[in-house]
Amino acid sequence: MPAILVTGAAGFIGFHTARQLLKGGLEVVGIDNLNDYYDPQLKKDRLSQLEGQPGFEFHRLDLMQHEELEELFARHDFSRVVHLAAQAGVRHSLENPRAYIDSNVVGFLNLLECCRQHSVEHLVYASSSSVYGANTAMPFAVKDPVDHPLSLYGATKKSNELMAHAYSHLFRLPTSGLRFFTVYGPWGRPDMALYLFTRAILEGRPIELFNEGKMQRGFTYVDDAVDGLLQVLETIPEPDPEWSGEDPDPSTSTAPYRVYNMGTSEPVELSFFVELLEKSLGRTADKKLVAMQPGDVPATSADLSALAGAVDYQPGTSLADGIQSFVRWYGEYHQVEGIPAD
């Protein structure tokens, strides 16, 4: 079978995806620009877990480098592409908006063009729950309109869905977008709450709970998210014969195009999330209750009915177990003593 391309292979979800594909005996070509949005050493350490494994090949490459990307596609007969490279982070998009347009819009266009020119069988790409923006009806469903983003990051992810649909319609390129909901777990991103809170608690520093700890999130353990992703990768979308332009479903199309939520349907309040973390660490957090930040949304949870209708997605990791797994990894990676074993 031809190799599978994984963009963002040194990133959090990209690393776990590449590792699972390799475990399945598949050949994986990974690319990443190893930028310094957060400590590049963590990205290099993730890569060290992949390099040397049979079937893995890595190239340091930025999606803005369209000529180099085209050369990579010309050298490999990619059957499928998993696109997980992006400039992430809602709050950072307020400070450095051009990075989001460059990576998430222009970079995605370059990838779409390569997929079109080389007749890729299926492109699976990361969207985000941030596309739901100002929506308040819960749980968020893929049939809901998503026309009011609250951050530029969310707007770029919505643009990815629109661009993918255009290519699916014009060139019959099969595409599936995954709206990830707050993915967490070992090897996670240092800018995410679990990593930030764990570090602060262990160092005796206070943690800030936005919206006074009342934020609600549908936390998704990374192994569950990757399992769902790989099932979607094997499920190439077909045109929906029941789609109607008079009552358009934004998640399907007359083109080979789908959008799915990838998360959990049970939101958890941030204060309870911290309680579980305190239990895993065996320490009490110094909590500061602060106002919600610009661009944030107060709550997210996912309607998984569309995904469940397409694949056998059953997220089975409890939040307590997932946090414990992260804490165990954090202690080993950062060589922290005194963390309870379980």
C-alpha positions, 0 to 999 in steps of 0.5 A: 500500500502507498505511504500515508502523509501525516502533516504536523507529525511532530505535533500532539495529535499528529505524533499519536496518529503517526505512531498508530499507523506505524503500529498497524504496519503502514508506511508513514511520511511525516512533515512538520516545520518544528516552529517555536509556538511552543518548545520545539524540544518537545516536538523533537522528543516526539519525533524521536519516538517515531524515527528509526521505526520501520516504515517512517520517514520525516521531512522538515517542511513548512506548508508555505513551501509549496514547491518543496511540498509539490516535490514531496508529492511527486516522489511519493504516491500518497494514497491518503493524507492526514492533515494535522499541521496548523497554527493552533491556539485561540488566544495566540490568534489575537496576537499574531493573526498573520501566522494563522492565515499563512499556515491555516489558509495558504498552507491548506490551499497548497496541500489541497492543490497537491492532493488534487494534482496527485489524485489522493484517495482521501484527505482527512483534515483537522477542523475544530470545535472553535468553528461553533463560535457564538452558537449556544444550543448544546450539544453542538451538531454538524448540521448547525450553521457555523457562521459566527466565529469568535476568534480568527483561529475559528474562522480559519478552521471554518475556511478550511471546511469551505475550501475542502468542499470547493475541491470536493465539488470541483475535483471530486477530491474526497475530504473529511473534516474533523472538529476536534473537541479539547483533546488531551493526554500524554505528549500534549501541548504545553499551552493547553490547560492540563499541561499548564495547570500540572506545571503550575501546581507542581511548582507551587504557582497559582492557576487561573480558572477562566470564567471563574471556573465555570467553563465547560468542555467536552474533553477528548482523550487523545487515544480515543480521538486518534481511533476515531480519526483512523476509522474515518480515514478508512471511510471514504466519503461518497456524495449524499444522494439525499442532500438538497440545496433547498434545505442544505445540510452543511455536513454533507454534500452532493460532493464526496465531502463530510464534516464530523465532530470528534469529541465527547457529548458530556461537558465537564466544568473546569473546576471539576477537571481541576479536582481530578488533577489535584487527586492525581497529583496528590496536591492542592491547587492555588486557584485564581478565579478570573473573567473569560478571555476574548475569543473563548466560548463558555461551553462546548460539547459534541453531538456525535450522531453523524460520526456514530452513523459513519464509523464505530466511534466509542470514546471509552477513556474516563476523564479521571483515567485520562488525566492520570495517564497524562500525569504519569507521562508528565512525571516521567518526561520531566523527571518529577519525583513524588507524583503518586503512581496511580 
